[in-house]
Amino acid sequence: MKRLIALTTLATLASAATMAQARDLGPDEALRLRDAGTIQSFEQLNETALAKHPGARIEETELEDEYGRYIYQVELRDAQGVQWDLELDASTGDVLKNHQDD
């Protein structure tokens, strides 16, 4: 019986850990992190993303907490109409992913 309880508890914890891996941050929390200097300004992050695809426009952005790292996700559409997905480390501005959307 104790073994069954331990296995059930372990499965519940593993499930909770999986769900907690990535979390969307709301505007209030994002602004608090920016104001505290934890992440770069959204203007800086957007400039970094746009520098990868001159002439593109931003269609959507999102800030997530992934494993304790703040990731800024940007969807761009370039002058030829091609959509690009970028991920930046919101603290450093480093581009982590830059790929054409399928």
Secondary structure per residue as TSV (DSSP state, phi and psi in degrees):
chain	resnum	aa	ss	phi	psi
A	1	M	-	360.0	-44.3
A	2	K	H	-62.4	-36.8
A	3	R	H	-65.4	-40.2
A	4	L	H	-64.0	-42.3
A	5	I	H	-64.3	-43.0
A	6	A	H	-63.0	-42.6
A	7	L	H	-66.1	-39.8
A	8	T	H	-64.6	-43.0
A	9	T	H	-63.1	-43.9
A	10	L	H	-61.9	-43.2
A	11	A	H	-64.0	-39.1
A	12	T	H	-65.4	-44.0
A	13	L	H	-64.4	-41.0
A	14	A	H	-64.2	-40.0
A	15	S	H	-64.8	-43.2
A	16	A	H	-64.6	-39.3
A	17	A	H	-65.2	-38.4
A	18	T	H	-64.1	-42.8
A	19	M	H	-68.1	-29.1
A	20	A	T	-86.9	4.4
A	21	Q	S	-66.5	-39.9
A	22	A	E	-133.7	134.1
A	23	R	E	-138.3	125.9
A	24	D	E	-69.8	137.8
A	25	L	-	-102.4	136.5
A	26	G	-	-77.1	169.7
A	27	P	H	-60.2	-39.6
A	28	D	H	-63.3	-44.7
A	29	E	H	-67.7	-39.5
A	30	A	H	-62.0	-43.8
A	31	L	H	-66.2	-36.9
A	32	R	H	-63.0	-43.2
A	33	L	H	-64.9	-39.9
A	34	R	H	-64.9	-47.4
A	35	D	H	-63.8	-30.5
A	36	A	T	-80.1	-8.9
A	37	G	T	81.6	10.7
A	38	T	S	-71.7	-37.0
A	39	I	S	-123.9	160.5
A	40	Q	-	-71.7	164.5
A	41	S	-	-66.1	154.3
A	42	F	H	-67.8	-29.5
A	43	E	H	-63.7	-44.8
A	44	Q	H	-63.1	-45.3
A	45	L	H	-63.6	-41.6
A	46	N	H	-64.7	-40.8
A	47	E	H	-61.3	-41.3
A	48	T	H	-61.6	-44.6
A	49	A	H	-65.3	-45.2
A	50	L	H	-67.3	-27.7
A	51	A	H	-64.9	-25.9
A	52	K	H	-73.5	-23.9
A	53	H	S	-140.7	77.2
A	54	P	T	-55.1	137.2
A	55	G	T	88.0	-6.9
A	56	A	-	-77.8	164.8
A	57	R	E	-125.7	148.9
A	58	I	E	-81.2	130.0
A	59	E	E	-103.4	-32.1
A	60	E	E	-160.0	146.1
A	61	T	E	-135.4	156.4
A	62	E	E	-156.6	142.0
A	63	L	E	-113.5	129.3
A	64	E	E	-127.2	153.2
A	65	D	E	-103.1	108.1
A	66	E	E	-115.3	109.5
A	67	Y	T	55.8	37.2
A	68	G	T	81.1	8.1
A	69	R	E	-116.7	132.7
A	70	Y	E	-87.1	120.9
A	71	I	E	-115.9	125.7
A	72	Y	E	-101.0	117.4
A	73	Q	E	-102.4	133.4
A	74	V	E	-130.9	132.0
A	75	E	E	-106.9	125.3
A	76	L	E	-117.4	154.6
A	77	R	E	-125.6	123.1
A	78	D	-	-83.7	178.4
A	79	A	T	-63.0	-23.1
A	80	Q	T	-89.1	0.8
A	81	G	S	88.6	6.9
A	82	V	-	-82.2	134.1
A	83	Q	E	-93.3	136.4
A	84	W	E	-122.5	140.2
A	85	D	E	-111.3	123.3
A	86	L	E	-121.3	148.0
A	87	E	E	-127.4	130.7
A	88	L	E	-121.8	145.2
A	89	D	E	-71.8	114.8
A	90	A	T	-69.0	-19.3
A	91	S	T	-82.4	-39.6
A	92	T	T	-105.2	-22.5
A	93	G	-	85.1	1.1
A	94	D	-	-64.8	136.4
A	95	V	E	-81.1	120.1
A	96	L	E	-96.1	-34.7
A	97	K	E	-143.0	144.6
A	98	N	E	-153.9	92.5
A	99	H	E	-138.0	153.3
A	100	Q	E	-71.2	135.5
A	101	D	-	-75.4	142.1
A	102	D	-	-75.9	360.0
